[in-house]
Amino acid sequence: MILTVIIENSKMYIGAAEPDTGHVVFENSISSDLRKTTTEYVLIIRQILDLQGLQQGAIEGCVLCSCVPQLTDVIRRALSTLIHREIMEVAPGLKTGVNIRTDDPSELGADLITAAAAGITHYGAPLIIVNFGTTTTISFIDEHKAFRGCTIAPGVRLSLESLAGNTAFLPDVAAHRPQQLIGTNTADSMQSGVIIGMASMIDGMIDRIREETELDAEVVAAGEYAGLVIPYCRHMIMTDEHLLMKGLMAIYKRNRRRAQ
């Protein structure tokens, strides 16, 4: 079994998959907390493995993708304590199968590279990848399977928090599916503006990317808020809740000899 760990700004995803088939055994999420120590994360991850009935000895490898540098070393030490294996991390020097054609490849986040690896492996190219996390990113993979760039916008939660935190009268509301476009109260109006507004933005960006590239790229979406936004999009968009996990498994397979 291969342990996969994805560290994002607000959440951390811990899962396991079969090394040969890539079959997802489980994927759980916990909060990304900069205040927690290595020991605390050891206990949390061990509890997750116990709840899934997965013995630590059954884990033959681990691959990590982190977008939070302050947590990377803490989690790496916690994982090393638990499984006593080399922790493979998506970073320069690792073979990903992604040909990055941007101005400065070193700027590209590990999550974008991991999602691209999954997209190329499972969906082909050209491809547009939308990831709904703290930010909403839209990446473009060209017909030669090269990562050409992306757009970055505030995510659902960040947008709602910004409205509540930077205005005098707007409340702090959780993200829910709006019942209608035109809200009849403040909370519904905020939900509509952020969620349906983001869906409209995604539709518009898909049109513009296809126009600019002159390619009819398919679209796949992932991330915490994909299920909330995609139903309001007018374009045909596939969703894959385990996209980044699949990307980690694709990367692990490319570097398997190194891990053994």
N, C-alpha and C positions, 0 to 999 in steps of 0.2 A: 504494500500500500504506500502511496506517495502522499505526504502531507502538503497541502497548499495553504499559503498565508498571504492575504492581500491587505495591506495597511493603507487605509484612506483617511482623509482628514477627520471625519466624524465617526467612521465605523471601521472595524477590522473583520475580515471574513476568513474563517478557518475551516478548511475542508479536507477531504481525502478522496482520492481516486485510484482506480486500478491502473498500474503502470503500462500494461500492454494494450488494453482496450480503451483506456481513458474514461471508463464508466465512472460517473460521479457517485460516490458512496454517501457523502453528506456534505453540506456546507452550512455553517452556522455563523451568525454575526454577533459581535460584542462592540461596546463603545471603545473608541480610541481615546485613551486617557493618558496624557503626558505625566500625570502625577503618580501613576502606579509604578512600582519597582519591578525588577526582574523576577524576584521571588513571587510577587503577586500574580504576575502573568504566567509563571510556571504553574501555579495552583489553578488558575482559570483554564488554561489550555489542557491541563491534566484532567480537570473535571469534565470538559467537553469530550475528550477522548473516552473517559469512563462512561459518560452518558450514552455514547454511541457504541459502547461495547467493543472498542478498539484497543487492543493491547499495545503498549508502547513498543514491544518487541516485533510487532507486525509491520512497523513503519520502516521501510527500506530506504527512504529518501525524503527530502524536503526541499521545496522551492518557494522563494519569497519574493514578493513584489511590494515595494514600499514607496508611498508618496509623502511620507512624513519622516524626514531625516532624524528628527529628535527621538523618534521611537525605534528606528531601525536597529540600532545596536542593542537596545533593551530586549526587543523581541528575538533577535538573533541569539543572544545569550540564553534566553529562556528556552528556546527551541533546542539549542545545543545541550542544555542541562537535561532535557526530557528524552531526547532520542539518540544522543551521542553519535550523530552523523554530521557530515559536512552540510552546511546550509547553502544551497544554491540560490543566488540572488540575481534578479534581473538588473544588470549593471553593465557598463562597458567591459568588453572582453568576453562576454557570454554570447554564444551563437543563438540568435533569435529567429533567423529566417526572414527578417524584415530589412529590406534595403531602404535606409532612411535618406531621403533626398530633400532635406531642409537646409536652411542657412547654417545652423549650428546644431548638429545632431545631439550634442551633449546637453542641450536645453530640454530635450524631449523627456517627458515624464515616463517612469517605468510602467504606469498603468496604460498609457497610450500605446507603448511598444507591445505590451502584453495583449491588449485588445486587438492590435493589428495582427499579431502572430496567430491569434485564434481566428480572426476574420479570414486571413489568407488560407489557413489550413482547412476551415470548415465551410467557407462560403465563396471562396474564389475572388476574382477581381475582374473589373473595377468594383469598388465597394465603398460605401459611406457608412461609417460607424458612429453612432450616437451613444454617448455614455452619460447617464443622468446621475450625477453624484453631487458633491458640494458645489462643483461647477458643472455646467453642461458643455461637453466637448463634442465637436463634430469633426471627425477625421476623414481624410480622403486617401484611398489606396488606388493607384492608377492601374491601367490594364496590364502593366508589366510587374505588378505586385510590389510596387514601390510606394512607401509612405511619403506623400507629397506635402502634407501640412494639415493644419486643423484650425478650427475656430474655437474660442473659449468665451463663455458667457456665464453669468451667475446662475446657480442651480435653483431648484424649487425652494428648498429650505432657506438658503441664503437670501433669496428674493423676499420671502415672507418675513424673515427676521429683519431685513433691511427696512421694509415698510414699517414694521412695528417699532424698530429702534430709532428711526430717524424722522418720525412724525409725532405730532402732539396727541392725535386722537385715534390713530389706528391701533387696534389691539393685537396682541400676540396670538396667532391662530395656528393650529396644526394643519398640515396638508391633507385635504380631503377632496374627493371628486366633486366638482361643482355640479349642481342639478340643472343649471341653465346658464346661458351666456350672460344675460343681463341680471346682475344680482339685485335683490330687493332688500338686502341688509348689508352692513359693512363687511362681516365675515365672508358672506357668499361672494360679494363683489371682489374681495381680495383673492379668494380662491379662483374665481373666474379669470381675473386679470393675470394672475401668475401662471396658472395651469393651462387654460385655454390659450392665453397669450403665448406661452412657451410652445404649445403645439403649433400655433400659427407661425411662429418663428422657425420651427423645425421644417415645416412645409415650405416656407419661403426659401430657407437656406438650401434645401434639397434642390429646388428649382434652379437656384442661382449656381450651385455647384455643377449641376448637369449642363447648364447653359455655358458656364465658363470653360468646362473641360470638354464639352461636346461628347460626353459619354453618358450612356443611360445606366448609371451605376445602381445596383441594388442597395438596399438600406437595411442594416441590422442595428438593433438598439439593446442596451443593457443598462444596469445600474438600478439603484434603490427606487427611483421615481419613474422608471420606464413604464410600469404598469398603470401609473396614474396619468401620464401625459399622452402616451401613444394612442389610446382610444379616441382622443380628440383630433388626431392628425388625419388629414385627408389622403395622404400618400400611403401606399402599401409598405408597411415597415415590419420586418420580422423582429421578434424579441427573443433574447437568449439570456436567461437569468444567470447562467453559469459561464458567460463568455470569457471573463478574465481567468476563471479557473481553468477553462479549456486552453486558454493561451499559455498558462503556466505549465500545463501538462505537455503541450506541444514543444515548449522551450526545454522542458526537462528531457524529453526524448532526444532532442538534438544534442544535448550535453550529457547523456546518460553515462558514457564511459568515464567522463571526468568525475561524476559523482560516486562511482563505484571504487 
